Amino acid sequence: MHALTVAPGRENSMRVETLADPEPAGGELLVEGLLLGVCGTDREIVSGAHGAAPPGRERLVLGHESLGRVREAPPGSGFAPGDLVAGVVRRPDPEPCGACARGQFDMCRNGRYTERGIKELDGFGSTAWTVDPAYAVRVDPALERVGVLTEPASVVAKAWEQVTRIGERAWFEPRSVLVTGAGPIGLLAALLGRQRGLEVHVLDQVERGAKPELVRLLGAAYHSADAAEVLRRVRPDVVIEATGAPAVAFEAMIGLEAYGVLCLTGVSPGRTLRLDAGALNRELVLENSAVVGSVNANRTHFADAAGALAAADREWLDRVITRRLPLDRFAEAFEPDPEGVKTVLELTPRG
């Protein structure tokens, strides 16, 4: 098989290798790799800033945003040859904490989890891979071109779950949401907001191109003004922050409406900001507002994501993927694409 590998901690170490075909262990699925999504986490690993190879190994098979087709499935697995599947990324730690022991490994308390394509487990960036059926999610067969969006959609499925759980601590009937950032996570968060029947607003810096058009096609409102101004004008009940920009995150905290919920999904770089901590504290306390961080996803969120994608407009999802490249052009996939949204590698040439 062909696999995209990297030596974590070493810059410019990415390459395509020919490796032995995987042999499924007892009960595992054997999967033909079809598509691999590329995101900021992958770029951090390739830069040498993140990631860990499997114990005793120098190199890691990259990739955690997957779509594949089952080649072999053991009896009783719940899958059959020909099924489209996405692989769940995280695995619980070997001596599970309470959350991991209950299938909530996205909420691991001790950090000893592993992650495919990121931390100590080979990823899905290969023309063949294996997976335990417990960590595979069936994808609608109509989503062969776009089912690779399941993993990023799982992140926002979890974010919406967190928003709902927090909001329901008292009466909660949100009418509007502001999503900050119109990358893949932001657009998929907006999609799930529309599927919930909410008035959706999306804030991003660009004023033309794919992002504003995708928001318009979704039936949402697009904004490119200052975050504080948009918050004052829109007055959203929910904010989902998907930029990771510290200034935007803090503007959202200050700008929350009474009983507002802010979910942070973007990881911020280290940066010093001047802010009025007292004013922030007053706003959150006196308005009963809540701020929650959300990262990763468990199998339930992957299943929710697969359902959301199946219910979405196929053409719209296809337009979210603005760059498709064959595996032998992998280097291009990690170059900036300012006009685009989502880059995907085609692991298996389309017939």
Summary of the structure (lengths in Angstrom):
residues: 351
radius of gyration: 20.2
end to end distance: 17.7
largest distance: 61.0
contacts: 1190
relative contact order: 0.15
helix: 33%
strand: 25%
